[in-house]
Amino acid sequence: MRDSSRLSRRAVLGLAAAAPLAAAAPASASASAATVIGGERLGRSGVQVSGASGLPKKLTARAWLVADHESGEVLAAYNAHRRLAPASTLKMLFADTVLKKFERAERHTVTADDLLGIPAGSSLVGVQAGTTYTVEQLWLGVFLRSGNDAVHVLSHMNGGVAETVAQMQAKAEDLQALDTHVVSPDGFDHKGQLSSAYDLTLFARHGLADADFRDYCATRTADFPAGRKKTFQIQNTDRLLTGAWGMETYDGLIGVKNGYTSHAGNTFTGAATRGGRTLLVTVMHPKSGGNGVYEETAKLLDWGFAHAASARSVGTLVDPISEGGAPATATPSAAAAKPAAGARASTAGGHSSWGLVGGAGGAVALLAGGALALRGRRRRTAAGAEAKTKTEAKTKTEAGTRAKAGTRAGTRAKTGKEPGAGEANGRDRR
């Protein structure tokens, strides 16, 4: 007899065809299993603001965020968790990861190997093989000129580029910057190198808690070694800090980091202090080039200082896990009513598809359950057929016996049982 407990080829194909449909099912049923880092509203698309009006008009950035540095309250946001190319603003995470590993006065003589692998078209500060630099000078090259050459030298001092990338990714996870994927330490355009307005703001907030980080990002100009005991002046490329290229300096600005690549366009995270309040603003990918990223940042800072007292929080900048921050968790029972601060909220160019994992998993489980039920049903059917066959055979045998002996009659045939179904102000340096 054929083993009828196996699923037919048609049934297998049917289940296989249904699996992709289950994986593509709407996330609404499973979204309750996912949570959004910083609060549910930050996972929504569009402008998020409460208790205040007058947001700047004609903002063109693909994502932006305004937050209070001290409290971590997010005062307003637009596509906060949208994953976009970060450009050199990713250097804030590089500094968060490597800055405290070397003393400022430590000296390093650069080798040719230290400068290998720098992407063509990179911004450079002018590091030369054979020249000796202090760690402080290298960090000034990173913060002021966004020098990828300085980044690569510090990375080699830290154990190599690959090791530094791994450490940066681990640091991002500790900071709960789960929109960030690190491919290179310098922020240069690489496939899959992504971050978000929310994550960049986390990097800035964490960095500003360190005195050296604050000092470097607030420096307007510095003298940089040119070799043979000569120096040349470098100037910070943050136009709100220096007033270059037709921009006026922003009153109270204390940094933090700008970026530009042909793919990312302009990105910027700025921090300013007025009246005892420090605000953080991140702007990513405005349509207008040139000064656009600085103009939109200034407008958002102005709005924040004007409305911070009345604006109600729409989210929170979470604390690092290593500093007591609650780790991102999914709690389906609680999240069914309202997602809590916790997990990844967006993917490249749009919103999160992470919640689909729960939906797909549930649907596949249902399919698997259906398969098991179908098998059980077939087992029961097969067992019943077998019992029926045995009964009929036994009945025929007994009938033959009665005919031959002529003495037995009315022997009752017996039947068998069917088996049962069994995730500060700017300063100069010289």
Stockholm file with secondary structure:
# STOCKHOLM 1.0

chainA/1-430         MRDSSRLSRRAVLGLAAAAPLAAAAPASASASAATVIGGERLGRSGVQVSGASGLPKKLTARAWLVADHESGEVLAAYNAHRRLAPASTLKMLFADTVLKKFERAERHTVTADDLLGIPAGSSLVGVQAGTTYTVEQLWLGVFLRSGNDAVHVLSHMNGGVAETVAQMQAKAEDLQALDTHVVSPDGFDHKGQLSSAYDLTLFARHGLADADFRDYCATRTADFPAGRKKTFQIQNTDRLLTGAWGMETYDGLIGVKNGYTSHAGNTFTGAATRGGRTLLVTVMHPKSGGNGVYEETAKLLDWGFAHAASARSVGTLVDPISEGGAPATATPSAAAAKPAAGARASTAGGHSSWGLVGGAGGAVALLAGGALALRGRRRRTAAGAEAKTKTEAKTKTEAGTRAKAGTRAGTRAKTGKEPGAGEANGRDRR
#=GR chainA/1-430 SS CCCTTSCCHHHHHHHHHHHHHHHTSCGGGTGGGCCCTTCGGGGSSSEEECSCCCCCSSCCCSEEEEEETTTCEEEEEESTTCBBCCGGGGHHHHHHHHGGGSCTTCEEECCTGGGTTCCTTCCCCCCCTTCEEEHHHHHHHHHHHCCHHHHHHHHHHTTCHHHHHHHHHHHHHHTTCTTCBCSCTTCCCCTTCBBCHHHHHHHHHHHHTSHHHHHHHTEEEEEEEEETTEEEEEECCCHHHHCCTTCCCCTTEEEEEEEEETTTEEEEEEEEEETTEEEEEEEECCSSCTTHHHHHHHHHHHHHHHHTTTCCCSEECCCCGGGTCCCCCCCHHHHTTSCCSCSCCEEBTEECCTTHHHHHHHHHHHHHHHHHHHHHHHHHHHHHHHHHHHHHHHHHHHHHHHHHHSSCCCCCCCCCCCCCCCCCCCEECC
#=GC SS_cons         CCCTTSCCHHHHHHHHHHHHHHHTSCGGGTGGGCCCTTCGGGGSSSEEECSCCCCCSSCCCSEEEEEETTTCEEEEEESTTCBBCCGGGGHHHHHHHHGGGSCTTCEEECCTGGGTTCCTTCCCCCCCTTCEEEHHHHHHHHHHHCCHHHHHHHHHHTTCHHHHHHHHHHHHHHTTCTTCBCSCTTCCCCTTCBBCHHHHHHHHHHHHTSHHHHHHHTEEEEEEEEETTEEEEEECCCHHHHCCTTCCCCTTEEEEEEEEETTTEEEEEEEEEETTEEEEEEEECCSSCTTHHHHHHHHHHHHHHHHTTTCCCSEECCCCGGGTCCCCCCCHHHHTTSCCSCSCCEEBTEECCTTHHHHHHHHHHHHHHHHHHHHHHHHHHHHHHHHHHHHHHHHHHHHHHHHHHSSCCCCCCCCCCCCCCCCCCCEECC
//
